[in-house]
Amino acid sequence: MSKDLKKRKLNETARRRGLAVGDLVQPWQSKAEFEQLLQELRAEFSPEGRMEEDTVLDLAIARWRKYRLEKSKRAAALKDPFHIELMESKAKSWSAARKYS
């Protein structure tokens, strides 16, 4: 399947559900990365029919949101003074972190 045909299929599935890739991907994120994730999931699960296509799209959306949430949590932790201090302690285990704190 050509790259253009894959994009049209993604957009068609999303439109049926009232979504667009732009609704799922924030302006600072890569639409190409989301489309790649969706293509990989399609290749792995080979959906046939509308319900299976919707299920694979749901899975791609859930994974994308999970990645976004994890990145947000990490960014927030990197700004937290306690977390910064703990990182500077160079503790390599929970035991060492407990001793440090």
N, C-alpha and C positions, 0 to 999 in steps of 0.2 A: 504494500500500500504506500502510495507516495506521501511525502510530508504534507503537501497541501490538502490531500484527501483526508489525512488523519486530523488536521486542524479543523477542517470543515465538519468532520464527524464529531469532534469534541464540542465545537460550537453548536452544532445541531442538538446534541444531547443536552447541553447546558441550557440552550434556549427553551427546549421542551419543558424544562424544570424551572424556567424563569430566572436562570442564572447566566452570567457571562464570566469568563476567566477573570476579567477586571474586577468582578465582585468578590472573588476569592483571593486574589493576589493583591497585596498592598502595593502602592506606587513605588516603594523602595525595594520591592522583591522582584524576582525574575519570573516573568510569565513563561519563558522558555523552560525554566527548571520545573514549574508545575506541569507543563505539557509533557516534559520528559518523564516525570513521575507517573503521569497518567498513561503514557505510552508503554512504560515498563510494566505497569499493572495489567494493562490490556494484553500485552504479550504473554504475561505469566498465566492469566486466567482465561484468555480467549473467550470473552463474553459473546453469547449469541442471543439476540433478541433484546427487546427494550428493557425488561426487568434486569437482566444480567448487566447490560450497559449501565443502567442506573446504579446498580450495586457497586460496580467497579468505580464509577464516578464518586459515589458516597465514600468508598474506601480511600480514594485519592484525596478527597476533601478532608476526611478525618486525619489522614497522615500529614497532610500539609498543615492543618491547624495544630497538630501535635508538635511538629517541628517548630512552628512559629511560637508556640507557647514555651517550649524548652529554650529557645533562643532568648525570649523575653525574660524568663526566669534567670537565665545565666547573666544577661546584661544587668538585671536588677541586683543580683548577688555581687557582681563585680563593683558595684557602687556602694555596697553596704560596708560601713567602717569595720564591723566585727569580722566580716568575711575577708576584707583586705588585710586586717591584722593577722588573721589565721593563715592566709596565704603567705604572708611575709615570714611566719614562724617556720615555714618549710616542713611542717608536720606531714608525715607520709602515711599515717594510720589514724583511725579514730582514737586509739589509745593515746597516741602522741598529742592529738588535738585536745583531748580531755585534760591531759597533764598541762598543756600550754595554757588552757583557759582556767 
